[in-house]
Amino acid sequence: MTTAATTTTNETSQLMATDPSRNELIRDLRQLKEDCGTLSREQVLVILGQWFHPLHYFPTFLSRLISVAPQTEMQTYISRILWQELGEGEPQLAHEKIYISTILDGGFDKQQVAGAAPFDATAKLIEGYKTASMDYLPGLGFLYGTEVVDLPMVSTIGDLMRRCTGKKDLPWVNIHVNQEPHHVESSEETLKGSLTTTDRERVAENAAEMWRLWINFFRSVRQAILQ
């Protein structure tokens, strides 16, 4: 039983690891860092404001996914990610709280970030997460897809923020460095249930859809700050 479950996980992960959209997103992030150089505060503010929307919604996505996951094991591993996202019982350590305190320390205005209107690509990204969380297979695809690219995305934004502000220590980036390996591990554990070949394909297809939504997100941000 254990061997079969492990094989299922490896097969599902392999389907997603070789998806070209994932590699395209990573290339786009690398190119964004190379092309941006040192941005103005106004340009960085655009990035921070758009990022706030998926950051704010992610705990809701996880909660909705827990409610539709059919197995206790899946619910447990998803809740472990949610527990860390919300501060492990300490509200001030929730990712959103740390994000806001980090941008305030960088001299940015909270309302300009948390109150920024979403771009079309940002709204479509959030809608993608909402739709995926209505069914556990798409939700697992979005979850795993998010966790394996989250640190590169956060690191990219963190690098651009450091160049602009001169701040070297960014607690919001630090907590991702510390917790992301656990999130990836937990998302992988959710795939150890009894998934059929069709199930695995649906998970992988939705991970690919999520990466395409993130590609469009960062390209819309790029256009706004480098046009």
Backbone torsions as a table, in degrees:
resi	resn	phi	psi	omega
1	MET	NA	-45.0	-179.9
2	THR	-64.0	-41.9	-179.7
3	THR	-61.5	-43.8	-179.8
4	ALA	-62.4	-41.5	-179.8
5	ALA	-65.1	-41.9	179.4
6	THR	-63.4	-41.1	178.1
7	THR	-61.6	-41.8	178.3
8	THR	-60.2	-43.8	179.1
9	THR	-62.1	-47.2	-179.4
10	ASN	-61.8	-41.5	-179.5
11	GLU	-65.7	-42.1	179.3
12	THR	-65.7	-45.9	178.8
13	SER	-61.4	-39.7	-179.1
14	GLN	-65.2	-39.4	176.9
15	LEU	-57.2	-41.0	-177.0
16	MET	-81.1	-32.4	-178.1
17	ALA	-65.0	-30.1	-176.8
18	THR	-95.7	4.3	-178.7
19	ASP	-69.9	130.7	-177.2
20	PRO	-65.6	-25.2	-179.0
21	SER	-65.4	-36.6	178.7
22	ARG	-62.9	-46.6	179.4
23	ASN	-65.7	-35.5	178.8
24	GLU	-64.8	-40.3	178.1
25	LEU	-63.2	-44.7	179.7
26	ILE	-62.6	-40.5	177.0
27	ARG	-62.9	-41.2	179.7
28	ASP	-62.9	-40.5	179.2
29	LEU	-64.2	-43.4	179.0
30	ARG	-62.8	-41.9	-179.3
31	GLN	-68.5	-35.2	178.7
32	LEU	-62.4	-44.1	178.5
33	LYS	-63.0	-40.1	-178.3
34	GLU	-68.2	-38.8	-173.5
35	ASP	-82.9	-25.4	-173.2
36	CYS	-77.1	-34.0	-175.7
37	GLY	61.3	-136.1	176.3
38	THR	-99.4	114.7	-177.1
39	LEU	-87.6	159.2	173.2
40	SER	-74.5	165.9	178.3
41	ARG	-62.8	-36.0	179.4
42	GLU	-64.2	-38.9	179.3
43	GLN	-68.4	-42.9	179.0
44	VAL	-64.8	-35.0	179.2
45	LEU	-60.4	-36.0	176.9
46	VAL	-60.6	-46.7	-179.8
47	ILE	-62.4	-47.7	-177.0
48	LEU	-62.7	-38.5	-179.2
49	GLY	-68.0	-38.9	179.0
50	GLN	-72.7	-37.3	-179.9
51	TRP	-64.9	-29.4	-177.8
52	PHE	-57.2	-35.2	-174.6
53	HIS	-63.5	-53.8	176.8
54	PRO	-67.2	-33.3	176.7
55	LEU	-60.0	-45.0	-178.3
56	HIS	-67.4	-35.9	-175.0
57	TYR	-83.5	-22.0	-170.7
58	PHE	-56.6	-43.6	176.8
59	PRO	-60.0	-34.7	177.0
60	THR	-66.2	-42.7	175.8
61	PHE	-56.7	-46.4	-179.8
62	LEU	-63.1	-42.2	179.5
63	SER	-62.3	-43.5	178.8
64	ARG	-65.2	-38.1	179.9
65	LEU	-66.7	-39.8	176.1
66	ILE	-57.7	-39.4	-175.2
67	SER	-69.4	-22.0	-179.0
68	VAL	-108.1	-8.9	178.9
69	ALA	-64.9	130.4	-172.3
70	PRO	-83.5	-11.4	-175.6
71	GLN	-121.4	141.3	178.7
72	THR	-57.9	-39.2	-179.1
73	GLU	-59.5	-44.4	178.0
74	MET	-61.0	-46.7	-179.1
75	GLN	-60.1	-39.0	-179.1
76	THR	-63.7	-46.4	-177.1
77	TYR	-71.2	-34.9	176.0
78	ILE	-66.9	-41.1	-179.5
79	SER	-65.8	-28.1	177.2
80	ARG	-64.8	-39.1	176.1
81	ILE	-66.9	-44.9	180.0
82	LEU	-60.5	-40.0	178.9
83	TRP	-57.4	-43.2	179.3
84	GLN	-73.7	-39.5	179.1
85	GLU	-58.5	-34.6	-176.4
86	LEU	-97.6	12.3	169.9
87	GLY	97.7	11.3	177.8
88	GLU	53.3	44.1	178.7
89	GLY	89.2	-3.4	179.2
90	GLU	-118.7	100.3	-175.2
91	PRO	-51.6	-35.0	-178.0
92	GLN	-68.9	-14.0	178.2
93	LEU	-98.7	3.8	175.2
94	ALA	-62.0	146.0	-175.3
95	HIS	-57.0	-40.7	-179.9
96	GLU	-64.2	-40.4	178.4
97	LYS	-63.7	-43.1	179.6
98	ILE	-66.5	-37.4	177.3
99	TYR	-59.7	-49.5	-178.9
100	ILE	-62.9	-43.3	179.9
101	SER	-65.6	-33.8	178.5
102	THR	-67.0	-43.2	-179.2
103	ILE	-72.0	-32.3	175.9
104	LEU	-65.3	-41.3	178.0
105	ASP	-64.3	-27.0	177.7
106	GLY	-82.7	-0.3	177.2
107	GLY	89.7	12.8	179.6
108	PHE	-93.4	155.1	-178.6
109	ASP	-86.4	129.7	-177.3
110	LYS	-59.4	-45.8	-175.8
111	GLN	-66.3	-34.0	178.5
112	GLN	-68.3	-24.0	177.1
113	VAL	-89.6	-58.2	-176.3
114	ALA	-69.7	-21.2	-178.9
115	GLY	-103.0	8.6	-178.7
116	ALA	-67.7	136.6	177.4
117	ALA	-71.1	137.8	-179.5
118	PRO	-72.8	140.9	169.6
119	PHE	-67.4	166.1	178.4
120	ASP	-58.3	-43.0	-178.9
121	ALA	-65.7	-33.7	177.6
122	THR	-67.9	-44.3	179.0
123	ALA	-62.5	-39.1	178.8
124	LYS	-67.9	-33.7	176.6
125	LEU	-63.5	-48.0	179.4
126	ILE	-62.8	-41.3	178.8
127	GLU	-62.7	-35.1	176.5
128	GLY	-61.9	-44.5	177.2
129	TYR	-63.3	-41.4	179.3
130	LYS	-61.2	-47.5	-178.4
131	THR	-64.7	-43.1	-178.4
132	ALA	-62.3	-33.5	-175.9
133	SER	-77.0	0.8	177.3
134	MET	-84.8	-13.5	-177.7
135	ASP	-143.3	133.7	-169.8
136	TYR	-66.7	-31.3	-178.9
137	LEU	-69.3	-51.4	172.2
138	PRO	-58.2	-37.8	-179.9
139	GLY	-62.4	-41.6	177.9
140	LEU	-64.3	-36.1	176.9
141	GLY	-64.0	-44.5	178.5
142	PHE	-66.7	-37.1	-179.9
143	LEU	-65.3	-55.6	-179.2
144	TYR	-61.5	-43.8	-179.9
145	GLY	-58.8	-37.8	178.3
146	THR	-66.7	-48.9	-171.5
147	GLU	-66.3	-33.3	-177.4
148	VAL	-79.4	-10.9	176.9
149	VAL	-119.1	-2.0	-175.0
150	ASP	-61.5	-46.8	-177.6
151	LEU	-63.9	-44.1	175.0
152	PRO	-59.6	-37.2	179.3
153	MET	-67.5	-47.8	179.9
154	VAL	-62.7	-42.1	-179.6
155	SER	-62.8	-38.4	178.1
156	THR	-62.0	-49.4	179.8
157	ILE	-64.4	-40.2	178.6
158	GLY	-61.0	-43.1	178.9
159	ASP	-61.6	-43.0	-179.8
160	LEU	-66.4	-35.7	178.5
161	MET	-69.3	-41.1	179.1
162	ARG	-61.3	-44.7	-179.2
163	ARG	-59.9	-37.7	-176.5
164	CYS	-75.9	-44.9	-171.7
165	THR	-95.9	-20.7	-174.2
166	GLY	80.3	-0.6	178.2
167	LYS	-75.9	125.3	-179.3
168	LYS	-91.6	-34.4	-176.9
169	ASP	-98.9	111.3	-179.4
170	LEU	-117.7	101.0	-176.7
171	PRO	-55.2	-34.4	179.6
172	TRP	-64.1	-37.6	176.1
173	VAL	-73.1	-41.3	-178.1
174	ASN	-58.0	-41.5	-176.6
175	ILE	-68.8	-29.7	175.1
176	HIS	-70.0	-40.0	177.7
177	VAL	-60.1	-39.8	-177.6
178	ASN	-75.3	-38.2	-171.0
179	GLN	-99.1	-23.3	-172.2
180	GLU	-59.0	-39.3	176.5
181	PRO	-57.1	-36.2	178.2
182	HIS	-69.6	-37.1	179.3
183	HIS	-66.7	-42.3	177.8
184	VAL	-62.0	-44.9	179.3
185	GLU	-60.4	-44.8	-179.6
186	SER	-64.7	-41.3	179.4
187	SER	-65.2	-34.2	176.1
188	GLU	-67.4	-37.2	179.6
189	GLU	-63.6	-31.2	-179.7
190	THR	-66.0	-18.5	-178.1
191	LEU	-89.7	3.6	-177.5
192	LYS	-88.3	5.0	175.3
193	GLY	-74.2	179.9	-178.7
194	SER	-79.1	92.4	-179.9
195	LEU	-105.7	131.4	176.0
196	THR	-78.5	172.1	176.9
197	THR	-59.1	-41.5	178.0
198	THR	-63.4	-40.4	177.4
199	ASP	-60.9	-46.5	-178.6
200	ARG	-61.3	-38.9	-180.0
201	GLU	-66.4	-38.5	178.2
202	ARG	-65.6	-41.5	177.2
203	VAL	-59.8	-48.6	-178.0
204	ALA	-65.3	-40.5	179.3
205	GLU	-62.1	-38.6	-179.0
206	ASN	-75.4	-31.7	173.0
207	ALA	-62.1	-42.5	179.2
208	ALA	-63.9	-40.1	177.3
209	GLU	-61.6	-41.3	-180.0
210	MET	-64.0	-42.6	178.4
211	TRP	-62.1	-37.3	177.9
212	ARG	-66.2	-37.2	176.4
213	LEU	-64.3	-39.6	177.5
214	TRP	-69.0	-35.9	175.5
215	ILE	-58.0	-47.8	179.7
216	ASN	-64.8	-36.1	177.3
217	PHE	-58.7	-53.3	-176.0
218	PHE	-70.7	-30.5	177.1
219	ARG	-69.9	-35.5	177.3
220	SER	-68.4	-38.0	176.2
221	VAL	-65.1	-44.2	179.2
222	ARG	-58.4	-44.7	179.9
223	GLN	-62.2	-38.7	-177.8
224	ALA	-68.2	-34.6	-174.7
225	ILE	-97.3	-18.8	-176.9
226	LEU	-116.5	6.6	-178.4
227	GLN	-68.1	NA	NA
